[in-house]
Amino acid sequence: MVLGSLDDDFAEYEQLTDEQQVEAVREGLVVLDTNVVLNLYRYDQSAADALFAVLQLIGDRLYVPHQVAREFWSRRRTVIRQRSKDIEEILKSLESFGQQIEEKLSFWRRRTGAPEAVSAGLFGEVDSALQGAREDIALRAGETKHEVDTRTDAVLGRLRVVFVGKVGSKSEPSTQSADIADGLKRFDQKVPPGYGDTDKSGEARAGDYLVWIQALREAKARQVRYLVVVTEDSEKGDWFEREGGATVGANLALVREARDYAGAQLLLVRTARLLDLSRKALDAQITEESLSSIDQVSSSGSLWTDYDIELFMERLAAYSSLHALVVEEAAGNGGRISRERIYEMGGFDSDRTLRGFTRPTRTVMKQLQAEEALSSKSLPEPLVAVYESPDSYVLASHFLVPREFVQWFWGDSSESSSS
């Protein structure tokens, strides 16, 4: 019997060195996921310019799977419209905040007998600052305003130029059907990637696998040493390995499959990391400001917008009026509601554990995400149980909602009281 070494048959556990990662970006096949392309509509101008510059430097080694192009076209309008709604919400919030400050100063003047000129002067300073903020936001929004009309969409125009000769061809119907069947089977068996997309239904659950298998085929056809996949899908654990809430590299099953299927070493990175590596690999001129901007957009899915909350609460009220009342009361109480208060609101027996009580809120959120009605698929849970003991998941002591719900509640209350 021939004896081997510790590394034999376990190559997927060996992480690429920094030098190998630079080499991968310099020489490998670089594949973009759909979220990377769509984020070009979310970046400010300097960040978008930086990514476009890197894509041009990559040149013929850039590859866009046909599935990515399909998803881009199906989601493009939604992303553009959501960005416009986000800007409208910010401007509306600043206006509401100014009204609140004016009311508080007026109340303070009446209670203290301060001269009206003093409160007016204080408000003038605040209003001037808010007006400056509104103008700055409007200016920045104007610089990166995107048109739904395909004839005037500047981002689309640049993508068409960069992606010439880079987009994979459509699969034959028989191949597409077989790939979808394989993707759905892998989804059910929790084989990466894609099984974390629990908010999707039907053939959409095979979407990530279609991106993956098309990338593998291209890597095999080109006989590349490195396969670089760029994605922002880092939260679900079916692309990246996660430990302690942090990503620690590509999912080991994907590393193994890339090696066995295409003979390539897999490098899985987020957009900001691609640009950072491109500094050395491609001599790209990337500023820290651009990297920071891209990183912020990549992680902004963790925040609920007012539009998200309004939509969620409307759907939740129709699904379960009790849960809608619980979430709203928790938001009005600083983000927390006690177990006893829920018992009182629901008329529950005292021996009830409330296990599974958060399921309706999670169900509604997943439904809206499946419809692509919410701004992100990585939003925090809208209602979370906190247990009496870290070692016990039987008796919840209280429940929490995200801080954005608290801000939404009090913003709504102040507006309604002043009208």
C-alpha positions in Angstrom: 0.0 0.0 0.0 1.3 3.4 -1.0 1.0 6.0 1.8 0.1 9.6 1.0 0.3 12.9 2.7 -2.0 15.0 4.8 -3.0 17.1 1.8 -3.8 14.2 -0.5 -7.6 14.2 -1.4 -8.3 17.2 0.7 -7.2 20.1 -1.6 -10.5 21.9 -1.1 -9.5 22.7 2.5 -6.4 24.6 1.4 -7.2 28.3 1.0 -5.6 30.3 -1.8 -2.8 32.6 -0.7 -3.0 36.3 -1.4 -0.5 35.8 -4.2 -2.6 33.0 -5.7 -5.7 35.3 -5.5 -3.9 38.0 -7.3 -2.8 35.5 -9.9 -6.4 34.2 -10.3 -7.7 37.7 -11.0 -4.8 38.3 -13.5 -5.2 35.0 -15.4 -8.4 33.3 -14.5 -11.9 33.2 -15.9 -13.9 35.9 -14.1 -17.7 35.2 -13.8 -20.2 37.8 -12.6 -23.4 36.9 -10.6 -26.6 38.8 -11.3 -26.4 40.9 -8.1 -23.0 42.2 -9.1 -24.4 43.6 -12.4 -27.6 45.0 -10.8 -25.6 46.8 -8.1 -24.2 49.1 -10.8 -27.6 50.8 -10.5 -27.1 51.3 -6.8 -23.5 52.6 -6.8 -22.5 56.3 -6.9 -20.7 57.5 -10.0 -17.2 56.9 -8.8 -17.9 53.4 -7.6 -19.6 52.5 -10.8 -16.8 53.9 -12.8 -14.3 51.8 -10.8 -16.1 48.6 -11.5 -16.6 49.3 -15.2 -12.8 50.1 -15.4 -11.9 46.7 -13.8 -14.3 44.8 -16.1 -12.7 46.4 -19.1 -9.2 45.5 -17.8 -10.3 41.9 -17.4 -11.2 41.9 -21.1 -11.8 38.5 -22.8 -11.5 36.6 -19.5 -14.8 38.1 -18.4 -17.8 35.8 -18.7 -21.5 36.4 -18.0 -23.6 33.2 -17.9 -26.8 33.3 -19.9 -28.8 32.8 -16.7 -27.2 36.0 -15.3 -28.3 38.0 -18.4 -31.8 36.5 -18.1 -32.1 37.5 -14.4 -30.6 41.0 -15.1 -33.4 41.8 -17.7 -36.1 40.4 -15.5 -35.1 42.4 -12.4 -33.6 45.6 -13.9 -36.7 47.8 -13.8 -37.5 46.8 -10.2 -34.0 47.8 -9.0 -34.2 51.2 -10.8 -37.6 52.0 -9.4 -36.6 50.9 -5.9 -33.6 53.3 -6.0 -35.9 56.2 -6.9 -38.2 55.2 -4.0 -35.3 55.1 -1.6 -34.3 58.7 -2.5 -37.9 59.8 -2.2 -38.1 58.3 1.3 -34.9 60.0 2.4 -36.1 63.4 1.3 -39.5 62.8 2.9 -37.8 61.7 6.2 -35.7 64.9 6.2 -38.7 67.0 5.7 -40.6 65.2 8.5 -37.6 65.6 10.8 -37.6 69.3 10.2 -41.3 69.5 11.1 -40.7 67.6 14.3 -37.8 69.9 15.3 -40.0 73.0 14.6 -42.8 71.5 16.7 -40.4 70.6 19.6 -38.9 74.1 19.6 -42.3 75.7 19.6 -43.3 73.5 22.5 -40.1 74.4 24.3 -40.7 78.1 23.7 -44.2 78.0 25.2 -43.1 76.0 28.2 -40.1 78.2 29.0 -41.2 81.6 27.8 -38.2 81.9 25.6 -38.5 84.7 23.0 -39.9 83.7 19.7 -36.9 85.1 17.9 -34.7 82.6 19.8 -36.6 79.5 18.8 -36.9 80.9 15.3 -33.2 81.4 15.1 -32.5 77.9 16.4 -34.9 76.4 13.9 -33.3 78.5 11.1 -30.0 76.9 11.8 -31.5 73.4 11.7 -33.6 74.1 8.6 -30.5 75.5 6.8 -28.6 72.3 7.6 -31.5 70.1 6.5 -31.9 72.1 3.3 -28.2 71.6 2.5 -28.6 67.9 3.1 -31.6 67.7 0.8 -29.8 69.6 -2.0 -26.7 67.4 -1.7 -28.8 64.2 -1.8 -30.8 65.6 -4.8 -27.6 66.5 -6.6 -26.0 63.1 -6.0 -29.2 61.4 -7.1 -29.3 63.5 -10.2 -25.7 62.4 -11.1 -26.6 58.8 -10.9 -30.3 58.9 -12.1 -31.1 55.8 -14.1 -33.8 55.6 -16.8 -36.2 52.6 -17.1 -36.3 53.4 -20.8 -33.6 51.2 -22.4 -32.9 53.8 -25.0 -31.7 56.4 -22.4 -30.3 54.1 -19.7 -26.6 55.1 -19.3 -25.7 52.0 -17.2 -27.3 49.7 -19.8 -25.4 51.4 -22.5 -22.1 50.9 -20.8 -22.9 47.3 -20.0 -23.7 46.6 -23.7 -20.3 47.8 -24.6 -18.4 45.9 -21.9 -20.4 42.7 -22.4 -19.9 42.4 -26.2 -18.7 38.8 -26.8 -18.8 38.0 -23.1 -22.4 36.7 -22.5 -22.9 32.9 -22.7 -25.2 31.5 -25.4 -28.7 30.1 -24.7 -28.7 26.4 -23.9 -30.5 23.9 -26.1 -34.0 23.2 -24.8 -33.1 19.7 -23.7 -30.0 20.9 -21.9 -31.9 23.7 -20.2 -34.6 21.3 -19.0 -32.1 18.8 -17.7 -30.2 21.6 -15.9 -33.3 22.8 -14.3 -34.2 19.3 -13.1 -30.7 18.9 -11.7 -30.9 22.3 -10.0 -34.3 21.4 -8.3 -32.9 18.1 -7.2 -29.9 19.7 -5.7 -32.1 22.3 -4.0 -34.1 19.5 -2.3 -31.0 17.7 -1.3 -29.3 21.0 0.0 -26.4 20.7 -2.4 -24.9 24.1 -3.1 -25.4 26.6 -4.6 -28.9 27.9 -4.3 -30.5 25.8 -1.5 -30.5 28.9 0.7 -33.0 30.6 -1.6 -36.0 29.4 0.4 -38.0 32.4 -0.6 -38.1 31.2 -4.2 -40.5 28.7 -5.7 -40.8 26.6 -8.8 -38.0 26.7 -11.4 -36.6 29.9 -9.8 -35.1 27.7 -7.1 -32.7 26.3 -9.8 -31.4 29.8 -10.7 -28.2 29.8 -8.8 -27.3 26.3 -10.1 -27.9 27.4 -13.7 -25.4 30.2 -13.1 -22.9 27.8 -11.5 -23.1 25.0 -14.1 -22.8 27.5 -17.0 -19.7 28.9 -15.3 -18.2 25.4 -14.9 -18.8 24.5 -18.5 -17.1 27.7 -19.7 -14.2 27.1 -17.3 -13.8 23.5 -18.6 -14.0 24.6 -22.2 -11.3 27.2 -21.8 -9.2 24.9 -19.6 -8.4 27.7 -17.1 -6.4 27.2 -14.0 -8.6 29.6 -11.9 -12.3 30.2 -11.9 -13.2 33.5 -10.2 -16.9 33.9 -9.3 -17.9 37.4 -8.1 -21.1 37.5 -6.1 -22.7 39.4 -3.2 -24.7 36.3 -2.2 -22.7 35.8 1.0 -25.4 35.5 3.7 -27.1 32.2 3.0 -24.1 29.8 3.4 -24.7 28.0 0.1 -22.0 30.0 -1.8 -19.7 30.9 1.0 -18.7 29.0 4.1 -19.8 30.8 7.3 -18.4 30.6 10.8 -19.6 32.7 13.7 -21.6 34.9 11.3 -18.6 35.7 9.1 -17.7 34.4 5.7 -14.4 32.3 5.6 -14.2 31.3 2.0 -16.0 29.4 -0.8 -18.3 26.6 0.2 -16.0 23.5 0.2 -18.5 21.5 -2.0 -18.2 24.1 -4.7 -14.4 24.2 -4.5 -14.4 20.4 -4.9 -16.8 20.5 -7.8 -14.9 23.2 -9.6 -11.7 21.0 -9.4 -13.4 17.8 -10.3 -15.6 19.1 -13.2 -13.4 21.8 -14.7 -10.0 21.2 -13.3 -10.0 24.7 -11.9 -9.2 26.3 -8.5 -12.2 28.3 -7.3 -11.9 31.8 -6.0 -15.2 33.2 -4.7 -15.1 36.9 -3.9 -17.4 39.9 -3.4 -17.2 42.9 -5.6 -15.1 45.0 -3.3 -12.5 42.2 -3.0 -12.3 41.8 -6.7 -11.5 45.5 -7.1 -9.0 45.4 -4.3 -7.2 42.4 -5.9 -7.3 44.2 -9.2 -5.0 46.9 -7.9 -2.1 44.4 -8.0 -3.4 42.0 -10.6 -4.4 44.5 -13.2 -2.7 47.7 -12.0 -6.2 49.2 -11.6 -6.5 52.6 -10.0 -9.0 52.1 -7.3 -9.6 54.6 -4.5 -10.5 53.7 -0.9 -13.6 55.8 -1.3 -14.8 53.6 -4.2 -14.1 50.4 -2.2 -16.0 51.8 0.8 -18.9 52.8 -1.3 -19.2 49.4 -2.9 -18.9 47.6 0.4 -21.7 49.8 1.9 -24.0 48.9 -1.0 -23.1 45.2 -0.6 -24.1 45.2 3.0 -27.1 47.6 2.8 -29.5 44.7 2.5 -29.6 44.4 6.2 -31.8 47.5 6.5 -35.6 47.7 6.2 -36.8 50.8 4.3 -40.0 52.6 5.2 -41.5 51.3 1.9 -40.5 47.7 2.9 -42.2 48.1 6.3 -45.4 49.6 5.0 -45.7 46.8 2.5 -44.9 44.1 5.1 -47.3 45.5 7.7 -50.1 45.7 5.2 -49.6 42.0 4.1 -49.1 40.9 7.7 -52.3 42.5 8.8 -54.2 40.5 6.2 -52.3 37.3 7.1 -52.5 37.6 10.9 -54.0 40.7 12.6 -52.6 39.7 15.9 -49.0 39.6 14.7 -49.4 42.9 12.9 -50.6 44.4 16.3 -47.7 42.8 18.1 -45.1 44.1 15.7 -46.6 47.6 15.8 -46.7 47.7 19.6 -43.1 46.4 19.8 -42.1 49.2 17.4 -43.9 51.8 19.5 -42.2 50.4 22.7 -38.6 50.9 21.5 -38.4 47.6 19.6 -39.5 45.2 22.4 -42.6 43.5 23.6 -42.9 41.1 26.6 -44.2 37.6 26.6 -46.9 38.6 29.1 -48.2 41.3 26.8 -48.5 38.9 23.9 -50.4 36.5 26.1 -52.8 39.4 27.0 -53.2 40.5 23.4 -53.8 37.0 22.1 -55.8 35.7 25.0 -53.5 32.7 25.4 -53.3 30.3 28.3 -50.4 30.9 30.7 -48.8 27.5 29.9 -48.4 28.3 26.3 -44.7 28.5 25.2 -45.1 30.7 22.1 -42.8 28.4 20.2 -43.3 29.1 16.5 -45.0 32.4 17.2 -42.7 34.3 14.8 -43.5 32.0 11.9 -46.3 34.1 10.4 -44.0 37.2 10.2 -41.2 35.2 8.6 -43.7 33.6 6.1 -45.0 37.0 5.0 -41.5 38.4 4.6 -40.5 35.4 2.5 -43.6 35.7 0.3 -42.8 39.4 -0.4 -39.1 38.6 -1.1 -40.2 35.8 -3.5 -42.3 38.4 -5.3 -39.2 40.7 -5.3 -41.4 43.3 -3.7 -38.8 44.1 -0.9 -35.6 45.9 -1.4 -33.4 43.0 -0.3 -33.3 39.2 0.3 -31.1 39.5 3.3 -33.3 41.6 5.6 -33.2 40.7 9.3 -36.1 38.8 10.8 -39.0 41.2 11.5 -39.8 39.5 14.9 -37.3 37.6 17.0 -37.8 35.7 20.2 -35.4 36.1 23.1 -35.4 33.3 25.6 -35.0 33.3 29.3 -31.8 31.2 29.1 -29.3 31.0 26.3 -29.4 27.2 26.8 -33.2 27.0 26.6 -35.4 27.5 23.6 -38.6 26.7 25.2 -39.9 29.8 27.1 -39.4 33.2 25.4 -39.1 36.2 27.8 -39.7 38.8 25.1 -39.6 39.6 21.4 -37.7 42.2 19.4 -38.2 44.0 16.1 -35.5 45.7 14.0 -34.6 49.3 14.9 -35.9 50.5 11.5 -39.4 49.5 12.6 -39.1 51.8 15.7 -38.0 54.7 13.5 -40.8 54.0 11.1 -43.4 53.9 13.9 -42.4 57.2 15.5 -42.0 58.9 12.1 -45.5 57.8 11.3 -46.9 58.9 14.6 -45.3 62.4 14.4 -46.7 63.0 10.9 -50.2 61.9 11.9 -50.3 64.0 15.0 -49.3 67.2 13.1 -51.9 66.8 10.4 
